[in-house]
Amino acid sequence: MPIDVTIQLPTNPPPATPTAGSHDTAPTTTAFQLHVDRIVHTFNDDNIPITLPSATTGTDQLRNQVLSLGFRTEEIQLSGILVDRGTVSASNPRRQTLLDIARVQWMYITQNIGVGGGGGADATTLNPNAYLLLVVQAGNPPSNAAPGSIPGSGVAGLGIDTTGATNAYRGLIRELSFTNQGGRPDIWEWTMRFTVVMNEHDY
């Protein structure tokens, strides 16, 4: 059974940088739905364990420290099948739709490039609101939520909570590829590598 995922461009211009410990503002742009067959979520931190000298004995645990060099990466790899036909909508993104999102994503994290073209005073690489929002459906919706709705948004039929930031990730599309087989002109196997800038997962 496919996993439902949405991906959205940030609001233009993006809201200000959120305060520490808070969730980002959900974009008001179209949440395009992707039916994903496989998700691989990897986290890598290249750190070095070192031993610090101690003036006392019996404190071995305190002597074992870890030095992090900051070479930390978090990546989500998605793959699925895309039917590239019909009218473009939130529930029917076309191949060109995804390519367009990947092409223009940089505009929303570049400061002051003009009205209507992304950017703005709060569009910087240090503002997570300026990055793409990827939401993975997981868990159960709130008990008071209508079936197939986004709680608090009034949008029916998606079944994904973007307002609560459940399994939500801010980041950039690092790689996007499509593979087509002969005899299936509208059927594409796609893969996406999404580099996470901020993990907004709710437990």
Backbone torsions as a table, in degrees:
resi	resn	phi	psi	omega
1	MET	NA	126.1	-177.9
2	PRO	-62.2	152.1	176.1
3	ILE	-96.2	131.3	-179.9
4	ASP	-82.7	129.5	-179.8
5	VAL	-134.0	144.2	171.5
6	THR	-121.1	150.8	175.6
7	ILE	-135.7	134.0	-175.3
8	GLN	-133.8	144.8	167.2
9	LEU	-74.5	153.6	178.9
10	PRO	-71.5	163.6	175.2
11	THR	-62.0	145.4	-177.9
12	ASN	-115.1	112.7	-4.6
13	PRO	-77.5	158.6	-177.8
14	PRO	-68.2	150.6	175.2
15	PRO	-62.5	166.6	-179.3
16	ALA	-63.9	161.4	178.3
17	THR	-56.5	129.9	-178.9
18	PRO	-69.0	154.7	176.3
19	THR	-68.8	156.0	-177.1
20	ALA	-58.5	134.0	177.6
21	GLY	84.8	-0.6	-179.5
22	SER	-107.1	163.4	178.2
23	HIS	-85.4	154.0	177.8
24	ASP	-72.9	160.4	175.2
25	THR	-73.7	132.2	179.1
26	ALA	-68.2	137.6	179.5
27	PRO	-63.9	157.2	175.0
28	THR	-101.6	4.9	178.1
29	THR	-79.7	172.3	-176.5
30	THR	-63.4	131.0	175.0
31	ALA	-92.9	95.5	-178.8
32	PHE	-74.8	130.8	-177.6
33	GLN	-89.5	135.2	175.6
34	LEU	-122.3	136.8	175.0
35	HIS	-97.8	109.5	-172.0
36	VAL	-103.9	134.1	177.6
37	ASP	-92.4	-23.4	-175.4
38	ARG	-151.4	135.3	175.5
39	ILE	-127.2	129.9	174.5
40	VAL	-122.3	116.2	-177.3
41	HIS	-111.1	117.1	-177.2
42	THR	-121.2	144.7	177.0
43	PHE	-132.6	128.4	-176.8
44	ASN	-133.9	129.5	178.9
45	ASP	-131.9	108.8	-179.9
46	ASP	-83.1	91.8	178.6
47	ASN	-117.1	166.3	-174.9
48	ILE	-122.4	119.4	174.4
49	PRO	-76.8	130.1	179.1
50	ILE	-131.5	157.0	178.3
51	THR	-107.8	125.6	179.0
52	LEU	-97.8	144.5	179.5
53	PRO	-67.4	147.0	179.8
54	SER	-128.4	140.9	-179.3
55	ALA	-81.8	-12.3	-178.0
56	THR	-122.3	166.9	177.1
57	THR	-103.9	164.7	177.8
58	GLY	79.5	13.7	179.6
59	THR	-123.2	44.4	-176.6
60	ASP	-60.5	-35.9	-178.2
61	GLN	-64.5	-36.2	180.0
62	LEU	-73.5	-22.7	-177.5
63	ARG	-78.9	-23.1	-178.8
64	ASN	-86.9	107.6	-177.8
65	GLN	-117.0	165.4	177.6
66	VAL	-124.7	128.4	177.0
67	LEU	-102.1	116.4	178.7
68	SER	-97.2	126.7	-179.2
69	LEU	-89.6	-1.4	178.0
70	GLY	86.1	6.5	179.0
71	PHE	-86.8	71.0	-174.7
72	ARG	-112.5	133.3	178.5
73	THR	-133.3	143.9	174.0
74	GLU	-134.3	126.9	-173.8
75	GLU	-139.1	142.3	175.2
76	ILE	-117.2	123.1	177.1
77	GLN	-105.3	125.1	-178.5
78	LEU	-117.0	147.5	175.1
79	SER	-149.3	149.0	-178.8
80	GLY	-174.2	-166.8	-179.9
81	ILE	-116.7	133.6	179.6
82	LEU	-119.9	127.4	174.9
83	VAL	-93.7	109.5	-171.1
84	ASP	-94.9	69.7	175.8
85	ARG	-157.9	163.1	-179.3
86	GLY	92.5	178.8	-179.4
87	THR	-76.7	136.9	179.1
88	VAL	-66.4	130.6	175.8
89	SER	-152.8	176.6	179.6
90	ALA	-59.5	-36.2	-178.7
91	SER	-91.3	-2.9	-179.4
92	ASN	-138.4	68.2	176.0
93	PRO	-70.1	139.0	176.7
94	ARG	-92.4	166.9	178.9
95	ARG	-57.3	-41.1	179.7
96	GLN	-65.0	-30.8	177.9
97	THR	-60.2	-47.8	-179.7
98	LEU	-66.4	-39.0	178.2
99	LEU	-64.4	-38.8	177.9
100	ASP	-63.4	-42.1	178.5
101	ILE	-61.0	-44.2	-179.8
102	ALA	-65.1	-36.3	-177.1
103	ARG	-71.4	-37.4	-173.2
104	VAL	-97.6	-1.3	-175.3
105	GLN	-58.6	-33.1	-178.7
106	TRP	-64.4	-27.2	-176.8
107	MET	-62.9	-28.5	-173.5
108	TYR	-85.0	-8.4	176.8
109	ILE	-114.4	11.4	178.3
110	THR	-104.0	128.4	-172.7
111	GLN	-78.6	135.6	168.4
112	ASN	54.4	64.7	175.4
113	ILE	-115.5	16.6	171.7
114	GLY	111.7	151.4	179.3
115	VAL	-68.3	136.3	178.2
116	GLY	83.3	-6.1	-178.7
117	GLY	-117.4	21.2	-176.0
118	GLY	89.0	-175.2	177.5
119	GLY	74.9	-156.8	-175.6
120	GLY	118.0	177.6	-173.9
121	ALA	-61.5	-31.0	-176.4
122	ASP	-99.4	8.2	-179.4
123	ALA	-91.7	91.1	178.0
124	THR	-137.2	163.3	179.1
125	THR	-67.6	-15.2	179.8
126	LEU	-90.8	-1.7	179.7
127	ASN	-105.1	108.7	-179.2
128	PRO	-62.9	-23.1	177.4
129	ASN	-65.1	-15.9	-178.0
130	ALA	-87.0	-1.1	-177.8
131	TYR	-102.6	163.4	175.5
132	LEU	-58.0	150.5	176.5
133	LEU	-113.3	120.1	176.6
134	LEU	-110.7	124.5	-178.7
135	VAL	-121.6	125.5	179.4
136	VAL	-105.8	126.0	179.7
137	GLN	-69.4	129.3	179.2
138	ALA	-162.1	152.9	177.7
139	GLY	75.2	-168.2	-177.6
140	ASN	-106.9	142.2	176.6
141	PRO	-69.4	160.5	176.8
142	PRO	-55.1	151.0	-174.5
143	SER	-63.9	-25.2	-178.6
144	ASN	-93.9	7.3	-178.7
145	ALA	-85.3	140.1	176.6
146	ALA	-68.9	144.6	179.3
147	PRO	-56.0	133.1	177.2
148	GLY	69.2	31.2	-178.0
149	SER	-123.7	162.5	171.6
150	ILE	-95.3	110.9	-176.8
151	PRO	-54.7	130.7	176.7
152	GLY	83.1	-4.1	-176.0
153	SER	-110.2	-19.8	-178.0
154	GLY	77.5	6.9	179.6
155	VAL	-95.8	122.2	-177.5
156	ALA	-99.1	152.6	169.8
157	GLY	97.6	-8.7	-178.2
158	LEU	-93.6	-39.4	178.3
159	GLY	70.6	21.4	-179.9
160	ILE	-125.8	132.1	-177.0
161	ASP	-94.6	98.4	176.7
162	THR	-87.5	-21.3	-178.3
163	THR	-74.6	-30.7	179.6
164	GLY	-90.1	-3.5	176.9
165	ALA	59.2	33.6	176.9
166	THR	-73.9	123.3	-176.3
167	ASN	51.8	46.7	-179.2
168	ALA	-107.9	143.0	-176.4
169	TYR	-138.1	135.2	173.1
170	ARG	-101.2	139.0	179.3
171	GLY	175.9	-156.0	-176.2
172	LEU	-131.6	146.6	171.5
173	ILE	-76.1	115.5	-178.7
174	ARG	-89.7	-33.1	-179.3
175	GLU	-152.1	139.0	179.1
176	LEU	-141.3	122.9	-177.6
177	SER	-136.4	149.3	179.3
178	PHE	-127.6	138.6	178.6
179	THR	-125.8	130.6	-178.6
180	ASN	-120.0	140.3	178.0
181	GLN	-108.4	148.3	179.4
182	GLY	-58.0	141.0	-179.8
183	GLY	85.4	-3.1	178.9
184	ARG	-131.0	69.7	-171.2
185	PRO	-63.1	-26.7	-176.3
186	ASP	-104.2	1.4	-176.2
187	ILE	-107.6	119.9	-177.5
188	TRP	-122.8	132.8	168.8
189	GLU	-88.9	125.8	-175.4
190	TRP	-124.4	153.0	174.3
191	THR	-135.3	145.7	179.7
192	MET	-136.7	135.6	172.6
193	ARG	-109.8	117.5	-175.0
194	PHE	-114.1	114.4	178.9
195	THR	-85.5	123.4	-175.1
196	VAL	-83.6	128.3	173.4
197	VAL	-96.6	-41.5	176.8
198	MET	-141.1	131.1	177.7
199	ASN	-97.5	117.4	-177.5
200	GLU	-106.6	26.2	-175.8
201	HIS	-61.0	132.9	173.8
202	ASP	-98.6	134.7	178.7
203	TYR	-84.1	NA	NA
